[in-house]
Amino acid sequence: MPANVVPWIDKALSQFCLRLKQNNYGHAYLIGLEKGYGGDLLGLDMAKSLLCDKATARGGCGFCKACQLFEANNHPDFYLIKADGHQIKVDQIRDLCQRLTATAQQGGRRVALLLNSERLNIAAANALLKTLEEPGKETVLLLQSDTPSRLMATISSRCQRMDVPLPTLIEIKSWLKQQADVLQDVTWCLPVVGGPIALAHSLKAGEYARLLCWRKAWAQSLSSGRLSNELMNLDEQQVLDAINILFLVLKQKLIKQVDLDAMIRMKIVDFSTHIMQQYHQLKIMPNINIPALFKGFIADYQQIVT
């Protein structure tokens, strides 16, 4: 999905390409935009533009040898770094820094794109610092981050920020209608899937129905005090999505039930905070008895409302 299909990142890419044409670009950029909103797409389009022999005002030309190599995932001067498990590790960064010292094989720029750079562990971040300070001639580093506030200050301060205004809810609904031919409002699950691009993929893949099923299952489980079968036997990513949906179910309860007792309301808020703490812990340490955790959520909720 190129940038021109995602209007809110198209403008940012055009501004970058203008600076590129004027030879007024930096050696390191921080793309503080979630992948679900196109942060990875923007990073890839910026990388393609940097490597293109005849970059246009809208990105790479798509026809030159560099673009063809890039689109075939075979450009020798482009380095894509992803987390190995839950972290970007020091060996990955040391290998990258070593490769960036070599001469560009295509005679142009060398470009590295780090996805989810907030996952750099401390050793990896420290190993990256020197290269960020002195990356070498015609070398550009692009750091995409879902949560740039988690990056070490010494990393983010060495990068120029690519600020992309997020689309409004109306713009998202209109875009989803074009992309996935959806008529009903499905934006309730944006916090679960991570953004409109991820939601469009979910709709096209038929995965949205599963999210609806989990929302109904949580509502029934909280009401009955028994864990629904639909919330059993989930894989690692499904567990995280299901917990996010539970948080949304509780949030919706607070919004709709305006006459809810103030003490119960406060306890539900605290309970919701606890749920999200468990969510973040699971992202780091996923090996937990999930049925027991979910049953614990339901038991805690029953204690609040009874």
N, C-alpha and C positions, 0 to 999 in steps of 0.2 A: 504494500500500500504506500505509494509515493506521497511526498509532502503535498503535492497539488490536489490530492484527494482529501487531505486533512487541512481545511482552511486556516485553522488557528496556528498551525506550524508553518504554513506556506509563507506568511509574511516574515517570520523570523529567518527562514532560509533565504528569502530574497534579499533581506538586509545584509546577511552574511555574504552572499554572493557579490553584492555591490562592493563591500569592503575588499573582497578577494580580487575583484577586477581592478580596484584602485591600488592593489598591493598594500593594503592597510589592514592587515589581519594579525592576530596574536599567535603565540606559540602554544597556548593552552586555553581551553574553554571548558566551563562547567555548565552542563545542560541540566538545570534543576527542574526537570519535567518528568513525571511518572511515565513508565512505559505504556501504561493503559491510556495515556493521553497522547502518546506518540513521541516520547523522549528518545527511544531507540531509533525510530524512523528519522527523526531530525538529525541524530548523530550520524546515521548511515548516509543520509543525503549530503550532510556537510562533508563527510569523508570522501564521498564520490566526487563532489565539486572540487575538493582540494587536489584530487588525483587526476581529474579530467584534463585533457590537453586543450579543450576548447569550451570551458565552462560557460554556461549562459546565465542570464539573470535569474533563472529558476532552478539552477543546479547543473549537474553533469549533462553533457550533450546526449549521452546514450549511444553514440555512434563510433567514437574513437576507440582505439585499442585498449586504452586504460579503462574506459567505461565497460567495455565488453568483458575484460578480465575481472573487473569489480563485480559485475552482475553475475558472472559465473563463479563467484566466491573464490577467485584464483589470482587476485592481484598480489604480487610478491612484496609490495611495499605498503600493504595494509595489514594491520595487526588488530584483531578483535579479541578482547579479553573479557571473559565471563567468570562468574564465581565458580570455584571448584567445590561443589557442595554448598555450604552456607557462607563461605568466605572466598575472597580473592587472596591468594596466599603469596608469601614472599618469593617463593621460587618462580611463580608466574611472572612477577614484576621484575625480578633479576634477569630472567630470560628475555623479557621484553626490552629492558634497558640495554642489554647486550646487543640485541638485534638492531636496535635503533642507532647504534654506533656504526653499522655497516653502510656502505654506499648504496644509494637507491638503485635497484636493479633496472628500473624503467627510466632512470635519469631525471626524475622529477622529485616530488615531495615524498616523504615517509609519514604515514598517518597511523596513529593508534587510537582505537575507541574502546574505552572501558565502560561496560554496562554495569549498572548498579554499583557504582564506585563506592558507595557508602559501606559496601561489604569488604573493603580493604581492611585486613587486620593491621594491627599496629606496626608490625615488622614490615609488611608490604607497603604501607603508607610511607614509612620512613625511607624505604628503598626507592620509592618513587620521587622523593623530594628533590634529589640532585638533578634528575632528568628534567623535572618541571622547571628548575631554575636555569639549567643550561641544556636544553633539549638537542642542540646541534642545528646546523643550517638546514633549512627546508624541512623541518620536522615539526609536526603539530600533534598535540595530544588532546583528545576529546573525552571528557569525563561526564557520563550520564549518571544521574542519581535520582532515585525516587524520593529520597529524604536527604537533601544536601546539608541539613543542619547536623546530621550525624557524621559528616566528614571532619577530619582534623582541620583546625583553623589554618595550620601551616600549608595544607593542601589547597583549600578553597581560596585562600588569599593570593595564591600564585596563578589563579585562573581568571580569565575574563568571564563574566556571567552572560549566559544566553537566557534572557528573560522572555518567557512566552505567556502572555495573558491567557488564562483559562477561558474556555467558551462558557457562555451562560447556559442555563438549563433549557431555555427556548432554542438556542443554537444546537445544543446536543440532540434534542428531540427531532429537530428538522434534519440534522445530519443522519441520525439513526434511521429515519424514515426513508432517506435516499439510499443508504447503504444496505439496510436489511429489510426494507419494505414492511416495516412494523407500524401499526396504526395505534395500538394501545400504549399507555405510558409505562415504560419498563425501567425508568431511571431510578426507581427505588433501590435497585441493587448496584448502583455505580460504586459505592464504597466497598462492596464485596468483590467485584471483579477487577476493580482498580482503575476504571475509566471507560469512556465511550468506545474506544477502539477495541478494548478487550470485550466489552459488552456486545459490540457488533459481531465479533468472532463467535461469541457464545450463542447469539441468536442464530447465526448461520449454521453452526454446528449442532443445533438442537439441544444445547446444554442449559438454556434458560429455564426449561420446564423443570429441571432438577432443582434449581434454586427456588422456584415456586413451591416445589414439593417439600423442601427443607423448611421453608418459612411456615407452611401449614403444619408440618410435623412439630416444630418448636412450640407453636401456639397450642396445639393439642397436648403436648407433653407438659407444658407449664400448667395447663388447666387441669389435667388429670393426675399429675404427679407421677406419671410413668413414662419412661423413655420410649419414644416411638421407634418401631423397627426401621423406619427410613433413616434414622440417625445412627444406625449400627453399621459396622464393617465399612467405614470410609477410609480412603487412602489419605496420605499426608496432606495434600493440597485441599482435598474435600473437607477435611477436619477444620482447616483454617477458614475456609469459606463458610462452613456451617456455624462456626463460632461468631464470625462477622454477622451472619444473618440473625443469630440470637440477639446480638447487640442491637440490631435494627428493630427487631420485634419489641424489645424492651423500650427502646427510644420511642417507637410509635405508640406504645401503651401510655407513656408519660404525656405525649402530645394529645392523644384522643381523650384520655380520662382526666379532664380538667378538675373534676371534683374529688380526685383521689386524696386520701388523707395525707397531710403534709409529712408526717413521720414515715409513712410507707413510701411516699415519693422519694424522700431523702435516702431511704434504705435501698430503693431500686437504683438510684443514681450511684450509690457506693458499690452495689452489686455489679452494675454495668462496668464500672471502673475495674473491678476485680476480674471480670471476664476478659477485658482487653489486656490486662496484665498477663493473664494466662495465655492469651493469643500470642503476645510478643515472646513469652518464654518458650512456647511451642515452636516458634520460628527458629529458635536457636537450638533447643533440645526437644526434638519431636518424639522421642521414645518414652511416651507416657501412656498409661492405660486409659484409652479414650472413653470406652463405655463407662468406666468408673468416674472419670472426670465429668462427663455429661450428666450422669445420674446425680453427681454431687451438685451440679448447677441447679438441677430441678429441685433437689432437697432444700438447698439454700433459698430458692425462690419461694417454696412452700412455707418455710419458716417466716418469711417476710410478710406474706399476704394472709396467713392464718393466725 
